[in-house]
Amino acid sequence: MSDRAIIETSGAPSAIGPYSQAVKCGKTVYISGQIPPDPETMTEVEGDIEAKIERVFRSLTAIAEVAGGTLADTVKLNVFLTDLSNFQIVNEVMARHFKQPYPARAAIGVAALPKDVDVEMDAILELP
């Protein structure tokens, strides 16, 4: 029998394709890419790139909590940006959500993201 569970929450945007917000296998949680729509309206949050990055971290937090963890359980974070000059803003917002020891992380510059947003993040958590 599989110990795989689908994780869903109204605290993050619903999937815009054939995927789950997250999948939990044992103590490992795989969070799908999160973009900055407001979960209630599914339209991109208003404001600058900092507001959009903050929305993504709030979505990751909501999913982590429904899975039984917190962002502190993150072991790997992938950040996708259409403009790598926003990398320092990611660092600033991330510092508000994480304390040391920080997770492993990649920051990848991409040509485009779904719904023409500027930022997307996915994460892997290892629950205690």
C-alpha positions in Angstrom: 0.0 0.0 0.0 1.3 3.4 -0.9 1.7 6.2 1.7 1.2 8.8 -1.0 -1.3 11.6 -0.3 -2.4 14.6 -2.4 -2.2 17.9 -0.5 -4.6 20.7 -1.3 -5.5 24.0 0.3 -7.5 27.1 -0.4 -4.6 29.1 0.9 -2.7 28.7 -2.4 -3.9 29.1 -6.0 -5.6 26.0 -7.4 -3.8 24.0 -10.0 -4.1 25.5 -13.5 -3.4 22.1 -15.2 -3.3 18.4 -14.6 -1.2 18.4 -11.4 -1.6 18.6 -7.6 -0.6 21.5 -5.4 1.6 19.0 -3.6 2.2 15.3 -3.1 3.3 13.8 0.2 5.2 10.5 0.1 6.1 9.3 3.6 7.8 12.3 5.3 8.7 14.0 2.0 6.5 16.7 0.5 6.9 17.8 -3.1 5.2 21.2 -3.7 4.4 22.1 -7.3 5.5 25.4 -8.8 3.6 28.3 -7.1 3.0 31.5 -9.0 1.5 34.8 -7.5 -2.2 34.7 -8.2 -4.5 35.4 -5.2 -6.0 32.1 -4.3 -9.5 33.6 -4.1 -9.6 35.4 -7.4 -6.9 33.5 -9.3 -5.7 36.8 -10.7 -2.1 38.0 -10.1 -1.7 40.0 -7.0 -1.4 43.7 -7.3 1.9 45.5 -6.7 5.6 45.2 -7.4 7.7 42.1 -7.7 8.2 42.1 -3.9 4.5 41.7 -3.4 4.4 38.9 -5.9 7.3 37.1 -4.3 5.7 37.4 -0.9 2.4 35.9 -2.3 4.4 32.9 -3.6 6.0 32.4 -0.1 2.5 32.6 1.5 1.3 29.9 -0.9 4.3 27.7 -0.1 3.6 28.2 3.6 -0.1 27.3 3.3 0.7 24.1 1.5 3.5 23.2 3.9 1.1 23.6 6.9 -1.6 21.5 5.3 1.0 18.8 4.7 1.8 18.9 8.4 5.0 21.0 8.3 6.3 24.5 8.0 8.6 26.3 5.6 11.4 25.4 8.0 11.1 21.8 6.8 12.2 22.9 3.3 15.3 21.1 2.1 15.3 22.4 -1.5 13.8 25.5 -3.0 13.8 26.3 -6.8 13.2 29.9 -7.8 12.3 30.7 -11.4 12.6 34.4 -12.5 11.9 36.0 -15.8 14.3 38.8 -14.7 17.3 37.7 -12.7 17.9 41.3 -11.5 15.0 40.5 -9.0 17.3 37.9 -7.3 18.2 40.3 -4.5 14.5 40.9 -3.8 14.0 37.1 -3.6 16.8 37.0 -1.0 15.2 39.8 1.1 11.7 38.3 1.1 13.2 34.8 1.7 15.0 36.1 4.8 11.7 37.0 6.3 10.4 33.5 5.9 13.5 31.3 6.7 16.0 31.2 9.4 19.3 29.3 9.3 20.0 26.6 8.4 18.6 27.7 5.0 17.5 25.1 2.5 19.4 24.3 -0.6 18.3 26.6 -3.5 18.5 27.2 -7.2 17.7 30.4 -9.0 17.0 30.0 -12.6 16.4 32.7 -15.2 13.6 31.7 -17.7 12.1 33.3 -20.8 8.5 33.0 -19.6 6.3 31.5 -16.9 2.6 30.4 -16.9 0.1 33.2 -17.0 2.9 35.6 -17.9 4.0 36.0 -14.3 7.5 37.0 -13.2 8.2 34.4 -10.5 7.5 30.8 -9.7 8.9 28.6 -6.9 8.6 24.9 -6.1 9.9 23.2 -3.0 10.7 19.8 -1.4 10.1 19.4 2.3 11.3 16.7 4.7 8.9 16.5 7.6 10.2 15.6 11.1 
